Amino acid sequence: MDNILVSSAYLAPTSYYIALYNAKSATIEQYENYIKQSYRNRCTIGGANGTMNLSIPIEKPANGKAHMRDIRISEHGNWRHLHWNALISAYRSTPFFEYYADDFAPLYEKRVEFLLDFNEQIREIISSYLNVETPITLTSEYIDQPTSDTLDLRERIDPKKEIGLGAAFETKPYYQVFSSKYGFQPNLSIVDLLFNMGPEGELILRDSYL
């Protein structure tokens, strides 16, 4: 796979990281208009009671529209505390949660003004755990027409569309603590793969691109 073009994402789904891991280079679009109810500010995790969606509240743009890079995080609803407790509840019984928890907890203890910055902090940490070494840059302007060697995934990785990215990105089933109850649940947030599989999650990213 050559270059990919993706949107910023909060605790992005596994398909997002499959694409990042297998691309020669990746570009994150920061000048697109922010889209509600997307992975830009939400994720889906899996726990003892099934799947759960977590959404970061944002401040409403003054004119109704704003570039992704300008979206500010709202402090409404004590969301940091709620999200971290949800992650603990869902994943504390997984094999690797305690191994990574001390690095994740500080992310939910300090305020970050912009959503893009917060997403990037998380992406960098997760990439280091799973050896995602693909060179990544942020756009300097909106890319309307990607070059022919760029796979545009900005609208394809979306919670309202079909799971995953098609046959080329079939997530290989991996161990999940609650699979005996719910079966394998594909394309949850990357933390599901990380907390259940630890460093071996890299092999899932590698082998899930056909």
N, C-alpha and C positions, 0 to 999 in steps of 0.2 A: 504494500500500500504506500502511495506517495504521500503528499501533504493532505491533511484534513483541516477543515474549518468547522469549529464548534462554538457553541455559546458557553458562557460561564454557567456553572451549575453548583448547587449546594449539595454536598455529600452525594455526588452524581451516581446514577445507576451503573451497574456493572458493564453494560454495553458501551458506555462512555469511555471507561478505562480500557476496555478491549480495543477500542479504536485508537486511543492514545498510545497504548503499549505497542501496537503493531504498525503504527504510522512511522514514516521516515522523519516527518516533522509535523507540527501542529500549530495552528493559529487560533487564538481565542478572540471572538468578535466582541468588542466592547462599545462599538458605536451603533449597534442596532437599537431600535426602540424597544424598551422593556416590555415583555409580554407576561401578563398575569397567568396564574395557575400553570406555571411551567416549572421545569427543573431548576430554573434560575434561582428560585427561592424556596423550593420544596424538595422533599425526598420521601421515599417509602422504605420503611424498615419492617422486619418480620420478627415477631416474638411469640410468647405463649398464647396470646389471644388472637393470633393472625397478623395480617399486615396493618400498618399504621402510617398515615401521612403526617409529616411534620413540615410546617410552613413558617418561614421567617417573615414577620410583619414588616412592611416597608412604609415609609412616609410617602403619601400621595403626591406626585409631581404637581407643581403649581398650575401648569397648563394642560394637565392630563396626560402628557407624553414626556418621556425623558430617555436619553441614552442609558444603556445598562451601566456604564461607568459612573453615571451621576445619581444612581438610585441609592438613597440613604436608608439605613436600617432603623426601624422604629423600636423604641424601648417599651412599646405597649405589651401588656399581658405577661410580663416576666418570662418571656419566651426562652431565654437562655437556660434558666432553671428547669423549665418544663421539658425542653429538648434533651438536656443532659440526663434528667431523671428517666425520660422515655428510653434513651439509649441504655442506661443501666438496667432498667427493667427488662428490656428485650434481650440483652446480650450478656448479662452478668454470668450466666451459666455456660457460655461458650468457652472453648479451650483457650482462646487468646485475648479475651477482653481485659483481664487484669494486666496482661503484658503491655498493652497499649494505652490503658486508661489514664495513666499519669501524663501522657503527652496530649491526650484529647481534652482532659478536664480544663486546663487553662484557657482553651479556646472559648469556653462558655463562662468564663469568669471576668473577662475584660470587654469593654465596649469597643467595637470597631464601627466607624462611621458609615463606610460604604460597603454595600453588599458584594461588589466585585472584589474588594480587598479581602473580605472575610472568606469568600469562596476560594480565592487564590491561596490563602494561608492553609486552608484545609487540603487543597489539591497538592500543594508542595509536600505536606507531611505524608499524605497517603502515597504519593508517587515515590517518596524515599523508602517507605516500607515495602512496596511492591516492585521496586526496581524499574519504575517507568522512567526511562532515561531519554525519551524522545525530546528533541529540542522544541521548546514552546515559546511563542511570542504572542504579544497582544497586537491587535490591529491599530494602525495609526489613523485610519479613517474607515468608514463603512465600505465593505466589499460587496458591491452589487453583482458583479459577474466574476466569480472565481475562475482562475486559469484552468485549462483542460486537465492538468495533472493534480487538481485539488478536488477532493471529495467533500462536498458541502453537506454537513450533518446538522446544521443549525436548527432546521425544522424537523428533522427525522428522529432526533432523540427527544421525545415528548411524551408526557404521561397520558395524554389523551389519545395517542395513536397506538398502533400495535406494539406489543412488547418487543424490544430489541430492534435490530437493524436489518432484518431479513436473514436469508439462509447463510450468508457469509459471516454472520456474527451470532451464531447459535451458542449461547452460554453452556459450557460443559457442566453437567450436574456436579455438585460438590456437597460435602457434608454440611448439613444444617441441623442444629440441635432439635428443632421441632418438625423435622421432615416426617417422622412417624405419625404425626398428627395431621399435617397439612399436605404432605408430599413435597417434592422439590418446588420451591418458589423462585422462578427465574427473574433476573434483572431487578433485584432489589438494590438498595443503595450499596455502594462499594464497601461500606463498613460491615455489611452482612458477610461478604466474602472474607474480609480481613479478620474479623473477630472469630469466625468459624474455622478458617484455614490457616491464618497466620502467613508466614513467608511462602508457604506452598500456594498461596493465592496467585502468585506470579505465574505458575504453571497453568492455571485456569485461564488467565488472560492470554497467555501464549497460545494455548491449544483451542481457544474458542473462536479464533479467526481462521476460516477455512480457505 
